[in-house]
Amino acid sequence: MENHQTPQSQAKAQTTIGSILCLSIASTLLLFIAMSCSSGKKALQQGDYDDAVYKAINRLQSNDNSKKASATLKDAYNYSLKLHLDNISALNSSVDPFKWDQIVNEYEILDAQYQGIQRCPACQKHIINPLSVNSRLQEAKQNAAEARYAMGTEAMQQKQRREKAIEAHEHFYAASNYIPRFKDTEELMQEALYHAVLRVVIEPIPSPTRNLQLKHEFFYNKIMETIQRNNGNPYVQYYTPEESNAQNLEWIDHVINMEFERFSLGNLVSNTYVEEISRDSVVVAQKDGEDVYGTVRAKLAINEKSLLGSGLLDFQVKDIQSRRVLTQEKFPSEYQWTVRWATYNGDERALSAEQKELVNVVNFDVPGPQYMFEEFAAPLFDQVVSKVHNYYRNF
């Protein structure tokens, strides 16, 4: 079998911001109203006939006496009709295999204009006989489905080549969009998808360390759940080894291996910082009924304990057939737990509010290895998921 790999102060400031916001909202509303009230004349002058038709119809639906919109609709519709019919005539003579897709698009524009005029009584006064293209549109869709079906069938002759299987699946999908359940497109889409899918098995991650009894399966399980639920590429599927065996996959294209390297916990580090603090203009006494002000002092000892968990996660994607490492990256991460508390001697009034909070810290527990590992692994999760999605986005 061939290889399936393809390469956010003060009141004044708040008032100012609020005023700006109100002006911005008001400006946006005025712009929206102006756009919705447009007669389409400017678009007509710029040669955008389709936009001119839509704007004129919208204007006449809200104001059926708009002379500008009435005049615009007459001219814009005639110009638009001629333009699209000329395009269709040219496409009919083309040998482009995708010409029916373009013809369908041209008829869909004309059909939308027809439906818009039919739902606008004021518009019907000015466009007496809008062209109905529904039957032509259905015929074009039939032809487009036939053309796509034929191209899909041809591509399926080389379905062992993944790029051809993808091509076939896209053709059959397009055909079924034009004509639901067209021929046997449902079955052929499934067959093409079977050959188009790149099968990726993500192996479980070994224990990060032999010295520490850590539960690490949560990391792998969360990665698998997120990747499988938010798969941005329908042509890549991810499996656990158990899922791969249970589904009896005929082949596997890639294997993803991950391993925690050098995860370690540092020693518990303790430090104490002593400082002399003082505060002036504090009432220290009274004399003859008057407050006496002076300076109060205290000696503050700030204690700190910290613990660091750090390491790497090695990430590799291997191609099964060539046994080659397609991509490899090492993701570093660390988490530092820190606690601070304080004691003091002297006058409490010398302490700031923050220092008093430190003094009130009385209980703390040094985290265990499992907590440190989970905090260390948290940022690695986003890095791995992002790596997988980005790598396989265009496969």
C-alpha contacts under 8 A as a table, 3 or more apart, distances in Angstrom:
res1	aa1	res2	aa2	distance
1	M	160	Q	7.19
2	E	160	Q	6.69
2	E	161	R	6.65
3	N	161	R	7.69
3	N	253	D	7.80
3	N	321	Q	6.92
4	H	161	R	6.73
4	H	162	R	5.33
4	H	198	L	6.60
4	H	253	D	6.47
5	Q	162	R	7.51
5	Q	198	L	7.13
5	Q	253	D	6.94
5	Q	319	D	7.97
5	Q	395	F	7.65
6	T	162	R	7.78
6	T	163	E	7.52
6	T	395	F	5.79
7	P	395	F	6.88
9	S	13	A	6.50
9	S	14	Q	6.82
10	Q	13	A	5.36
10	Q	14	Q	6.11
11	A	14	Q	5.01
11	A	15	T	6.04
12	K	15	T	5.05
12	K	16	T	6.20
13	A	16	T	5.06
13	A	17	I	6.19
14	Q	17	I	5.12
14	Q	18	G	5.99
15	T	18	G	4.99
15	T	19	S	6.07
16	T	19	S	5.06
16	T	20	I	6.23
17	I	20	I	5.10
17	I	21	L	6.11
18	G	21	L	5.04
18	G	22	C	6.12
19	S	22	C	5.08
19	S	23	L	6.14
20	I	23	L	5.06
20	I	24	S	6.05
21	L	24	S	4.97
21	L	25	I	6.14
22	C	25	I	5.11
22	C	26	A	5.99
23	L	26	A	4.97
23	L	27	S	5.96
24	S	27	S	5.07
24	S	28	T	6.17
25	I	28	T	5.07
25	I	29	L	6.17
26	A	29	L	5.09
26	A	30	L	6.13
27	S	30	L	5.08
27	S	31	L	6.09
28	T	31	L	5.05
28	T	32	F	6.13
29	L	32	F	5.01
29	L	33	I	6.07
30	L	33	I	5.05
30	L	34	A	6.00
31	L	34	A	5.03
31	L	35	M	6.12
32	F	35	M	5.10
32	F	36	S	6.07
33	I	36	S	5.07
33	I	37	C	5.97
34	A	37	C	5.10
34	A	38	S	6.10
35	M	38	S	5.17
36	S	55	K	7.42
36	S	58	N	7.20
36	S	59	R	7.06
37	C	55	K	8.00
37	C	58	N	7.78
37	C	59	R	5.66
38	S	41	K	7.68
38	S	55	K	6.17
38	S	56	A	7.27
38	S	59	R	6.44
39	S	42	K	7.98
39	S	52	A	7.59
39	S	55	K	5.79
39	S	56	A	4.86
39	S	59	R	5.76
39	S	66	S	7.89
39	S	68	K	5.94
39	S	69	A	4.43
39	S	72	T	7.00
40	G	43	A	5.27
40	G	44	L	6.23
40	G	51	D	7.06
40	G	52	A	4.25
40	G	53	V	6.88
40	G	54	Y	7.65
40	G	55	K	4.88
40	G	56	A	5.24
40	G	69	A	6.66
40	G	72	T	6.43
40	G	73	L	7.98
41	K	44	L	5.00
41	K	45	Q	6.25
41	K	52	A	6.53
41	K	68	K	7.13
41	K	69	A	7.27
41	K	72	T	5.66
42	K	45	Q	5.08
42	K	46	Q	6.27
42	K	52	A	7.65
43	A	46	Q	5.04
43	A	47	G	6.32
43	A	48	D	5.14
43	A	49	Y	6.72
43	A	51	D	6.33
43	A	52	A	5.07
44	L	47	G	5.15
44	L	48	D	5.57
44	L	49	Y	5.42
44	L	51	D	7.82
44	L	52	A	5.27
44	L	72	T	7.05
44	L	76	A	6.15
45	Q	48	D	7.58
48	D	51	D	5.61
48	D	52	A	6.23
49	Y	52	A	4.95
49	Y	53	V	6.18
49	Y	76	A	5.05
49	Y	77	Y	7.04
49	Y	79	Y	6.52
49	Y	80	S	5.26
50	D	53	V	5.18
50	D	54	Y	6.43
50	D	76	A	7.25
50	D	77	Y	7.64
50	D	80	S	6.04
51	D	54	Y	5.17
51	D	55	K	6.13
52	A	55	K	5.24
52	A	56	A	6.03
52	A	72	T	7.08
52	A	73	L	7.19
52	A	76	A	6.04
53	V	56	A	5.22
53	V	57	I	6.15
53	V	72	T	7.45
53	V	73	L	5.53
53	V	76	A	5.66
53	V	77	Y	5.91
53	V	113	Q	7.39
54	Y	57	I	5.20
54	Y	58	N	6.23
54	Y	113	Q	7.38
54	Y	116	G	7.88
55	K	58	N	5.10
55	K	59	R	6.08
55	K	69	A	7.98
56	A	59	R	5.06
56	A	60	L	6.14
56	A	69	A	4.73
56	A	70	S	7.02
56	A	72	T	6.42
56	A	73	L	5.49
57	I	60	L	5.21
57	I	61	Q	6.19
57	I	69	A	7.51
57	I	73	L	7.12
57	I	116	G	6.98
57	I	117	I	6.90
57	I	120	C	7.07
57	I	123	C	6.59
58	N	61	Q	5.16
58	N	62	S	6.64
59	R	62	S	5.40
59	R	63	N	5.92
59	R	64	D	7.57
59	R	66	S	7.39
59	R	69	A	6.39
60	L	63	N	4.78
60	L	64	D	4.45
60	L	65	N	7.10
60	L	66	S	6.36
60	L	69	A	6.43
60	L	70	S	7.32
60	L	120	C	7.47
60	L	122	A	6.17
60	L	123	C	6.68
61	Q	64	D	6.03
61	Q	120	C	5.98
61	Q	121	P	7.92
61	Q	122	A	6.98
61	Q	123	C	8.00
63	N	66	S	5.78
64	D	122	A	5.32
64	D	123	C	7.98
65	N	70	S	7.97
66	S	69	A	5.39
66	S	70	S	6.20
67	K	70	S	5.02
67	K	71	A	6.17
68	K	71	A	5.32
68	K	72	T	6.03
69	A	72	T	4.97
69	A	73	L	5.93
70	S	73	L	5.25
70	S	74	K	6.47
70	S	123	C	7.43
70	S	126	H	6.75
71	A	74	K	5.39
71	A	75	D	6.55
72	T	75	D	5.42
72	T	76	A	5.74
73	L	76	A	5.19
73	L	77	Y	5.70
73	L	123	C	7.79
73	L	126	H	7.68
73	L	127	I	7.97
74	K	77	Y	5.60
74	K	78	N	6.44
74	K	126	H	6.44
74	K	127	I	6.57
75	D	78	N	5.40
75	D	79	Y	6.22
76	A	79	Y	5.16
76	A	80	S	5.90
77	Y	80	S	5.05
77	Y	81	L	5.91
78	N	81	L	5.15
78	N	82	K	6.23
79	Y	82	K	5.31
79	Y	83	L	6.12
80	S	83	L	5.08
80	S	84	H	6.22
81	L	84	H	5.47
81	L	85	L	6.13
81	L	110	L	7.00
82	K	85	L	5.24
82	K	86	D	6.01
83	L	86	D	5.26
83	L	87	N	6.24
84	H	87	N	4.92
84	H	88	I	6.15
84	H	106	E	5.91
84	H	107	Y	7.70
84	H	110	L	7.55
85	L	88	I	5.03
85	L	89	S	6.18
85	L	106	E	7.94
86	D	89	S	5.06
86	D	90	A	6.28
87	N	90	A	5.20
87	N	91	L	6.14
87	N	106	E	7.60
88	I	91	L	5.02
88	I	92	N	6.10
88	I	103	I	5.73
88	I	106	E	6.87
89	S	92	N	5.22
89	S	93	S	6.83
90	A	93	S	5.42
90	A	94	S	6.59
91	L	94	S	4.91
91	L	99	K	6.00
91	L	100	W	7.95
91	L	102	Q	7.76
91	L	103	I	6.83
92	N	99	K	7.46
92	N	103	I	7.99
94	S	99	K	6.91
95	V	99	K	7.48
96	D	99	K	5.23
97	P	100	W	7.58
97	P	147	A	7.15
98	F	101	D	5.56
98	F	102	Q	7.01
98	F	144	A	7.85
98	F	147	A	7.67
99	K	102	Q	5.20
99	K	103	I	6.20
100	W	103	I	4.81
100	W	104	V	5.98
100	W	140	A	6.37
100	W	141	K	7.46
100	W	143	N	6.51
100	W	144	A	4.75
100	W	147	A	7.60
101	D	104	V	5.24
101	D	105	N	6.37
101	D	141	K	7.93
101	D	144	A	5.87
102	Q	105	N	5.00
102	Q	106	E	6.30
103	I	106	E	5.07
103	I	107	Y	6.28
103	I	140	A	6.71
104	V	107	Y	5.20
104	V	108	E	6.03
104	V	137	L	6.18
104	V	140	A	5.63
104	V	141	K	6.10
104	V	144	A	7.56
105	N	108	E	5.04
105	N	109	I	6.41
106	E	109	I	5.38
106	E	110	L	6.61
107	Y	110	L	5.08
107	Y	111	D	5.97
107	Y	133	V	6.63
107	Y	136	R	7.45
107	Y	137	L	5.53
108	E	111	D	4.93
108	E	112	A	6.06
108	E	137	L	6.87
109	I	112	A	5.17
109	I	113	Q	6.36
110	L	113	Q	5.12
110	L	114	Y	6.21
110	L	131	L	7.86
110	L	132	S	7.96
110	L	133	V	7.01
111	D	114	Y	4.99
111	D	115	Q	6.15
111	D	132	S	6.63
111	D	133	V	5.90
111	D	134	N	6.53
111	D	137	L	7.93
112	A	115	Q	5.11
112	A	116	G	6.07
113	Q	116	G	5.03
113	Q	117	I	6.24
114	Y	117	I	5.26
114	Y	118	Q	6.20
114	Y	130	P	5.99
114	Y	131	L	6.56
114	Y	132	S	6.26
115	Q	118	Q	5.05
115	Q	119	R	6.32
116	G	119	R	5.29
116	G	120	C	6.45
117	I	120	C	5.09
117	I	121	P	7.49
117	I	123	C	5.58
117	I	124	Q	6.19
117	I	127	I	7.75
117	I	130	P	7.56
118	Q	121	P	7.03
118	Q	123	C	7.77
118	Q	124	Q	6.80
120	C	123	C	5.24
120	C	124	Q	6.60
121	P	124	Q	5.25
121	P	125	K	6.96
122	A	125	K	5.50
122	A	126	H	7.38
123	C	126	H	5.50
123	C	127	I	6.16
124	Q	127	I	5.00
124	Q	128	I	5.56
124	Q	129	N	7.91
125	K	128	I	6.14
127	I	130	P	5.94
132	S	135	S	7.97
133	V	136	R	5.17
133	V	137	L	5.91
134	N	137	L	4.95
134	N	138	Q	6.20
135	S	138	Q	5.19
135	S	139	E	6.26
136	R	139	E	5.04
136	R	140	A	6.09
137	L	140	A	5.03
137	L	141	K	6.15
138	Q	141	K	5.03
138	Q	142	Q	6.22
139	E	142	Q	5.03
139	E	143	N	6.28
140	A	143	N	5.03
140	A	144	A	6.00
141	K	144	A	4.91
141	K	145	A	6.01
141	K	178	Y	5.34
141	K	179	I	6.91
142	Q	145	A	5.15
142	Q	146	E	6.23
142	Q	178	Y	7.04
142	Q	179	I	6.74
143	N	146	E	5.02
143	N	147	A	6.13
144	A	147	A	5.10
144	A	148	R	6.11
144	A	175	A	6.94
144	A	178	Y	7.10
145	A	148	R	5.18
145	A	149	Y	5.93
145	A	174	A	7.17
145	A	175	A	4.11
145	A	176	S	7.07
145	A	178	Y	5.80
145	A	179	I	6.48
145	A	182	F	7.46
146	E	149	Y	5.05
146	E	150	A	6.15
146	E	175	A	7.13
147	A	150	A	5.20
147	A	151	M	6.32
148	R	151	M	5.10
148	R	152	G	6.01
148	R	171	H	5.02
148	R	172	F	6.45
148	R	174	A	6.75
148	R	175	A	5.51
149	Y	152	G	5.01
149	Y	153	T	6.08
149	Y	171	H	6.31
149	Y	172	F	5.71
149	Y	175	A	6.03
149	Y	185	T	7.67
150	A	153	T	5.09
150	A	154	E	6.24
151	M	154	E	5.12
151	M	155	A	6.21
151	M	168	A	7.16
151	M	171	H	6.56
152	G	155	A	5.11
152	G	156	M	6.14
152	G	167	E	6.99
152	G	168	A	4.12
152	G	169	H	6.90
152	G	170	E	7.68
152	G	171	H	4.96
152	G	172	F	5.79
153	T	156	M	5.08
153	T	157	Q	6.83
153	T	168	A	6.84
154	E	157	Q	5.55
154	E	158	Q	7.86
154	E	168	A	7.79
155	A	158	Q	5.76
155	A	159	K	6.66
155	A	164	K	5.45
155	A	165	A	6.76
155	A	167	E	6.58
155	A	168	A	5.18
156	M	159	K	4.65
156	M	164	K	6.79
156	M	165	A	6.18
156	M	168	A	5.79
156	M	192	A	7.03
158	Q	161	R	5.82
158	Q	164	K	6.05
158	Q	165	A	7.24
159	K	162	R	6.53
159	K	164	K	5.56
159	K	165	A	4.59
159	K	168	A	7.88
159	K	192	A	6.84
159	K	195	H	6.33
159	K	196	A	7.83
160	Q	164	K	7.59
160	Q	165	A	7.04
160	Q	195	H	6.43
161	R	164	K	5.39
161	R	165	A	6.38
161	R	195	H	7.86
162	R	165	A	5.03
162	R	166	I	6.22
162	R	195	H	6.20
162	R	196	A	4.92
162	R	197	V	7.59
163	E	166	I	5.12
163	E	167	E	6.18
163	E	196	A	6.99
164	K	167	E	4.89
164	K	168	A	6.10
164	K	196	A	7.80
165	A	168	A	5.05
165	A	169	H	6.14
165	A	192	A	5.09
165	A	193	L	6.81
165	A	195	H	5.79
165	A	196	A	4.84
166	I	169	H	5.10
166	I	170	E	6.24
166	I	192	A	6.84
166	I	193	L	6.94
166	I	195	H	7.94
166	I	196	A	5.03
166	I	235	Y	7.62
167	E	170	E	5.24
167	E	171	H	6.32
168	A	171	H	5.13
168	A	172	F	6.22
168	A	189	M	7.73
168	A	192	A	6.24
169	H	172	F	5.24
169	H	173	Y	6.01
169	H	188	L	7.64
169	H	189	M	5.21
169	H	190	Q	7.96
169	H	192	A	5.23
169	H	193	L	6.13
169	H	196	A	7.82
170	E	173	Y	5.03
170	E	174	A	6.14
171	H	174	A	5.16
171	H	175	A	6.23
172	F	175	A	5.01
172	F	176	S	6.22
172	F	185	T	5.56
172	F	186	E	7.93
172	F	188	L	7.12
172	F	189	M	5.94
173	Y	176	S	5.22
173	Y	177	N	6.32
173	Y	185	T	7.44
173	Y	189	M	6.79
174	A	177	N	5.07
174	A	178	Y	6.49
175	A	178	Y	5.25
175	A	179	I	6.25
175	A	180	P	7.83
175	A	182	F	6.78
175	A	185	T	7.47
176	S	179	I	5.03
176	S	180	P	4.67
176	S	181	R	5.70
176	S	182	F	5.49
176	S	185	T	6.46
176	S	186	E	7.77
177	N	180	P	5.82
179	I	182	F	5.30
181	R	184	D	6.92
181	R	185	T	6.37
181	R	186	E	6.43
182	F	185	T	5.79
182	F	186	E	7.92
184	D	187	E	5.60
184	D	188	L	6.27
185	T	188	L	4.91
185	T	189	M	5.77
186	E	189	M	5.28
186	E	190	Q	6.53
187	E	190	Q	5.28
187	E	191	E	6.36
188	L	191	E	4.99
188	L	192	A	6.00
189	M	192	A	5.11
189	M	193	L	5.95
190	Q	193	L	5.05
190	Q	194	Y	6.16
191	E	194	Y	5.16
191	E	195	H	6.80
192	A	195	H	5.40
192	A	196	A	6.02
193	L	196	A	4.73
193	L	197	V	5.92
193	L	235	Y	7.35
194	Y	197	V	5.85
196	A	235	Y	6.05
197	V	234	P	7.55
197	V	235	Y	4.43
197	V	236	V	5.24
197	V	237	Q	6.56
198	L	235	Y	6.09
198	L	236	V	4.65
198	L	237	Q	6.22
198	L	252	I	7.73
198	L	253	D	6.13
198	L	254	H	7.78
198	L	395	F	7.90
199	R	236	V	6.19
199	R	237	Q	5.30
199	R	238	Y	6.28
199	R	239	Y	7.51
199	R	251	W	7.55
199	R	252	I	5.18
199	R	253	D	5.25
199	R	254	H	6.46
200	V	236	V	7.27
200	V	237	Q	6.08
200	V	238	Y	4.82
200	V	239	Y	6.15
200	V	252	I	6.41
200	V	253	D	6.02
200	V	254	H	4.71
200	V	255	V	5.61
200	V	256	I	7.23
201	V	238	Y	5.74
201	V	239	Y	4.72
201	V	240	T	5.61
201	V	241	P	6.23
201	V	244	S	7.29
201	V	252	I	7.19
201	V	254	H	6.37
201	V	255	V	4.84
201	V	256	I	6.26
202	I	224	M	7.88
202	I	238	Y	6.94
202	I	239	Y	6.20
202	I	240	T	5.54
202	I	241	P	7.11
202	I	255	V	5.80
202	I	256	I	4.68
202	I	257	N	6.46
203	E	240	T	6.47
203	E	241	P	6.48
203	E	255	V	7.02
203	E	256	I	6.06
203	E	257	N	5.54
203	E	258	M	7.40
204	P	220	Y	6.51
204	P	240	T	7.76
204	P	257	N	7.59
204	P	258	M	7.62
205	I	217	E	7.63
205	I	220	Y	6.65
205	I	257	N	7.30
205	I	258	M	5.62
205	I	259	E	5.63
205	I	260	F	7.72
206	P	258	M	7.94
206	P	259	E	6.10
206	P	260	F	7.48
207	S	210	R	7.11
207	S	214	L	7.34
207	S	215	K	7.95
207	S	216	H	6.71
207	S	260	F	7.57
208	P	214	L	7.56
208	P	216	H	7.61
208	P	259	E	7.28
208	P	260	F	5.06
208	P	261	E	6.95
208	P	262	R	7.81
208	P	263	F	6.32
209	T	212	L	5.83
209	T	213	Q	7.68
209	T	214	L	7.71
209	T	262	R	7.97
209	T	263	F	6.92
210	R	213	Q	7.13
212	L	369	P	7.23
214	L	369	P	7.23
214	L	370	Q	5.68
214	L	373	F	7.69
215	K	218	F	7.37
215	K	370	Q	7.04
216	H	219	F	5.78
216	H	220	Y	7.39
217	E	220	Y	5.36
217	E	221	N	6.15
218	F	221	N	5.11
218	F	222	K	6.00
219	F	222	K	5.35
219	F	223	I	6.34
219	F	377	A	7.41
219	F	381	F	7.16
220	Y	223	I	5.17
220	Y	224	M	6.26
221	N	224	M	5.22
221	N	225	E	6.14
222	K	225	E	5.16
222	K	226	T	6.13
223	I	226	T	5.30
223	I	227	I	6.07
223	I	381	F	6.73
223	I	384	V	7.74
223	I	385	V	6.62
224	M	227	I	5.30
224	M	228	Q	5.98
224	M	238	Y	7.89
224	M	240	T	7.72
225	E	228	Q	5.44
225	E	229	R	6.00
226	T	229	R	5.20
226	T	230	N	5.90
226	T	385	V	7.58
227	I	230	N	5.32
227	I	231	N	5.67
227	I	238	Y	7.55
227	I	385	V	6.60
227	I	388	V	7.95
227	I	389	H	7.72
228	Q	231	N	5.51
228	Q	237	Q	7.53
228	Q	238	Y	6.31
231	N	234	P	7.02
231	N	236	V	7.89
231	N	237	Q	7.82
231	N	389	H	7.47
232	G	389	H	6.98
232	G	393	R	6.58
233	N	236	V	5.64
233	N	392	Y	7.25
233	N	393	R	5.88
233	N	394	N	7.45
233	N	395	F	7.70
234	P	237	Q	7.23
235	Y	395	F	7.30
236	V	392	Y	7.24
236	V	395	F	7.23
239	Y	242	E	7.81
239	Y	243	E	5.66
239	Y	244	S	5.87
240	T	243	E	5.14
240	T	244	S	6.22
241	P	244	S	5.01
241	P	245	N	6.26
242	E	245	N	5.22
242	E	246	A	6.08
243	E	246	A	5.05
243	E	247	Q	6.10
244	S	247	Q	5.40
244	S	248	N	6.18
244	S	249	L	5.87
245	N	248	N	5.05
245	N	249	L	6.84
249	L	252	I	7.00
252	I	255	V	7.75
252	I	320	I	6.95
253	D	319	D	6.09
253	D	320	I	5.58
253	D	321	Q	7.21
254	H	317	V	6.63
254	H	318	K	5.53
254	H	319	D	4.75
254	H	320	I	5.60
255	V	317	V	5.83
255	V	318	K	5.30
255	V	319	D	6.68
255	V	320	I	6.93
256	I	315	F	7.33
256	I	316	Q	5.68
256	I	317	V	4.61
256	I	318	K	6.40
257	N	315	F	6.05
257	N	316	Q	5.30
257	N	317	V	6.56
257	N	318	K	7.96
258	M	313	L	6.69
258	M	314	D	5.43
258	M	315	F	4.69
258	M	316	Q	6.43
259	E	313	L	5.60
259	E	314	D	5.19
259	E	315	F	6.93
260	F	263	F	6.47
260	F	311	G	7.21
260	F	312	L	5.74
260	F	313	L	4.43
260	F	314	D	6.24
261	E	311	G	5.98
261	E	312	L	4.90
261	E	313	L	5.73
261	E	314	D	6.71
262	R	310	S	7.73
262	R	311	G	5.05
262	R	312	L	6.38
263	F	309	G	7.08
263	F	310	S	5.55
263	F	311	G	4.15
263	F	312	L	6.68
264	S	309	G	5.71
264	S	310	S	5.78
264	S	311	G	6.47
265	L	307	L	7.24
265	L	308	L	5.78
265	L	309	G	4.53
265	L	310	S	6.80
265	L	369	P	7.50
265	L	372	M	7.96
266	G	307	L	6.16
266	G	308	L	5.29
266	G	309	G	6.39
267	N	307	L	6.52
267	N	308	L	7.69
268	L	305	K	6.76
268	L	306	S	5.89
268	L	307	L	5.09
268	L	308	L	7.98
269	V	305	K	5.49
269	V	306	S	5.30
269	V	307	L	6.48
270	S	303	N	7.33
270	S	304	E	5.63
270	S	305	K	4.48
270	S	306	S	6.73
271	N	303	N	5.82
271	N	304	E	5.21
271	N	305	K	6.53
272	T	301	A	6.47
272	T	302	I	5.50
272	T	303	N	4.41
272	T	304	E	6.27
273	Y	301	A	5.59
273	Y	302	I	5.06
273	Y	303	N	6.48
274	V	299	K	7.02
274	V	300	L	5.62
274	V	301	A	4.34
274	V	302	I	6.27
275	E	299	K	5.90
275	E	300	L	5.39
275	E	301	A	6.56
276	E	297	R	7.37
276	E	298	A	6.13
276	E	299	K	4.71
276	E	300	L	6.36
277	I	297	R	5.75
277	I	298	A	5.48
277	I	299	K	6.17
277	I	300	L	7.09
277	I	350	A	6.46
277	I	351	L	7.36
278	S	295	T	6.65
278	S	296	V	5.49
278	S	297	R	4.27
278	S	298	A	6.38
278	S	350	A	5.14
278	S	351	L	7.72
279	R	282	V	6.97
279	R	295	T	5.58
279	R	296	V	5.46
279	R	297	R	6.66
279	R	349	R	7.54
279	R	350	A	5.02
279	R	351	L	7.86
280	D	293	Y	7.88
280	D	294	G	5.98
280	D	295	T	4.35
280	D	296	V	6.63
281	S	293	Y	5.21
281	S	294	G	5.36
281	S	295	T	6.20
282	V	293	Y	5.14
282	V	294	G	5.39
282	V	295	T	6.06
282	V	296	V	6.90
283	V	286	Q	7.89
283	V	291	D	6.08
283	V	292	V	5.53
283	V	293	Y	4.40
283	V	294	G	6.33
284	V	291	D	7.66
284	V	292	V	5.85
284	V	293	Y	5.57
284	V	294	G	5.88
284	V	295	T	7.78
284	V	296	V	7.90
285	A	291	D	6.07
285	A	292	V	4.96
285	A	293	Y	7.09
286	Q	289	G	5.90
286	Q	290	E	5.27
286	Q	291	D	4.52
286	Q	292	V	5.21
287	K	290	E	5.21
287	K	291	D	6.53
287	K	292	V	6.64
296	V	347	D	6.13
296	V	349	R	6.86
296	V	350	A	5.64
297	R	346	G	6.08
297	R	347	D	5.73
297	R	350	A	5.54
298	A	344	Y	6.61
298	A	345	N	5.55
298	A	346	G	4.11
298	A	347	D	5.35
298	A	348	E	6.99
298	A	350	A	6.11
298	A	351	L	7.60
299	K	344	Y	5.43
299	K	345	N	5.23
299	K	346	G	6.28
300	L	342	A	6.87
300	L	343	T	6.00
300	L	344	Y	4.41
300	L	345	N	6.76
301	A	342	A	5.46
301	A	343	T	5.32
301	A	344	Y	5.98
302	I	340	R	6.96
302	I	341	W	5.92
302	I	342	A	4.37
302	I	343	T	6.75
302	I	358	L	7.91
303	N	340	R	5.59
303	N	341	W	5.34
303	N	342	A	5.69
304	E	338	T	7.07
304	E	339	V	5.74
304	E	340	R	4.45
304	E	341	W	6.62
305	K	338	T	5.70
305	K	339	V	5.44
305	K	340	R	6.60
306	S	336	Q	6.72
306	S	337	W	5.40
306	S	338	T	4.25
306	S	339	V	6.47
307	L	336	Q	5.64
307	L	337	W	5.17
307	L	338	T	6.58
308	L	334	E	7.09
308	L	335	Y	5.85
308	L	336	Q	4.39
308	L	337	W	6.38
308	L	372	M	7.96
309	G	334	E	5.50
309	G	335	Y	5.29
309	G	336	Q	6.35
309	G	372	M	6.08
309	G	373	F	6.92
309	G	376	F	6.41
310	S	332	P	7.75
310	S	333	S	5.82
310	S	334	E	4.05
310	S	335	Y	6.42
310	S	376	F	6.66
311	G	332	P	5.99
311	G	333	S	5.88
311	G	334	E	6.49
312	L	330	K	6.24
312	L	331	F	5.47
312	L	332	P	4.39
312	L	333	S	6.23
313	L	330	K	5.55
313	L	331	F	5.06
313	L	332	P	6.42
313	L	380	L	7.61
314	D	328	Q	7.43
314	D	329	E	6.12
314	D	330	K	4.50
314	D	331	F	6.46
315	F	328	Q	5.51
315	F	329	E	5.26
315	F	330	K	6.04
315	F	331	F	7.65
315	F	384	V	7.93
316	Q	325	V	6.76
316	Q	326	L	7.53
316	Q	327	T	5.80
316	Q	328	Q	4.38
316	Q	329	E	6.67
317	V	325	V	5.82
317	V	326	L	5.50
317	V	327	T	5.38
317	V	328	Q	6.50
318	K	323	R	6.35
318	K	324	R	5.59
318	K	325	V	4.39
318	K	326	L	5.51
318	K	327	T	7.43
319	D	322	S	5.70
319	D	323	R	5.27
319	D	324	R	5.38
319	D	325	V	6.42
319	D	326	L	6.55
320	I	323	R	5.07
320	I	324	R	7.46
325	V	328	Q	7.05
331	F	380	L	6.90
331	F	383	Q	7.45
332	P	380	L	7.79
333	S	376	F	6.13
333	S	377	A	7.27
333	S	379	P	7.07
333	S	380	L	6.78
334	E	376	F	5.24
335	Y	372	M	7.03
335	Y	375	E	6.17
335	Y	376	F	5.03
337	W	367	P	7.96
337	W	372	M	7.89
339	V	364	F	7.63
340	R	358	L	6.79
340	R	361	V	7.84
341	W	358	L	4.63
341	W	359	V	5.86
341	W	360	N	7.56
341	W	361	V	5.46
341	W	362	V	7.47
342	A	355	Q	7.53
342	A	358	L	5.20
342	A	359	V	4.56
342	A	360	N	7.81
342	A	361	V	7.45
343	T	359	V	5.58
344	Y	348	E	7.96
344	Y	359	V	7.68
347	D	350	A	5.85
347	D	351	L	7.95
348	E	351	L	5.63
349	R	352	S	7.85
351	L	354	E	7.97
351	L	355	Q	5.72
351	L	356	K	6.16
352	S	355	Q	5.14
352	S	356	K	6.23
353	A	356	K	5.12
353	A	357	E	6.39
354	E	357	E	5.12
354	E	358	L	6.54
355	Q	358	L	5.10
355	Q	359	V	6.37
356	K	359	V	4.98
356	K	360	N	6.32
357	E	360	N	5.09
357	E	361	V	6.68
358	L	361	V	5.36
359	V	362	V	7.64
361	V	364	F	7.88
367	P	371	Y	6.15
367	P	372	M	6.74
368	G	371	Y	5.62
368	G	372	M	6.48
369	P	372	M	5.08
369	P	373	F	6.03
370	Q	373	F	5.11
370	Q	374	E	6.23
371	Y	374	E	5.24
371	Y	375	E	6.29
372	M	375	E	5.28
372	M	376	F	6.08
373	F	376	F	4.95
373	F	377	A	6.05
374	E	377	A	5.09
374	E	378	A	6.15
375	E	378	A	5.32
375	E	379	P	7.92
376	F	379	P	7.01
376	F	380	L	7.67
377	A	380	L	5.17
377	A	381	F	6.61
378	A	381	F	5.61
378	A	382	D	7.59
379	P	382	D	5.72
379	P	383	Q	6.71
380	L	383	Q	5.06
380	L	384	V	6.17
381	F	384	V	5.34
381	F	385	V	6.29
382	D	385	V	5.28
382	D	386	S	6.01
383	Q	386	S	5.23
383	Q	387	K	6.07
384	V	387	K	5.03
384	V	388	V	6.24
385	V	388	V	5.27
385	V	389	H	6.20
386	S	389	H	5.25
386	S	390	N	5.98
387	K	390	N	5.29
387	K	391	Y	5.94
388	V	391	Y	5.21
388	V	392	Y	6.13
389	H	392	Y	5.48
389	H	393	R	5.68
390	N	393	R	5.23
391	Y	394	N	7.51
391	Y	395	F	7.95
392	Y	395	F	5.17
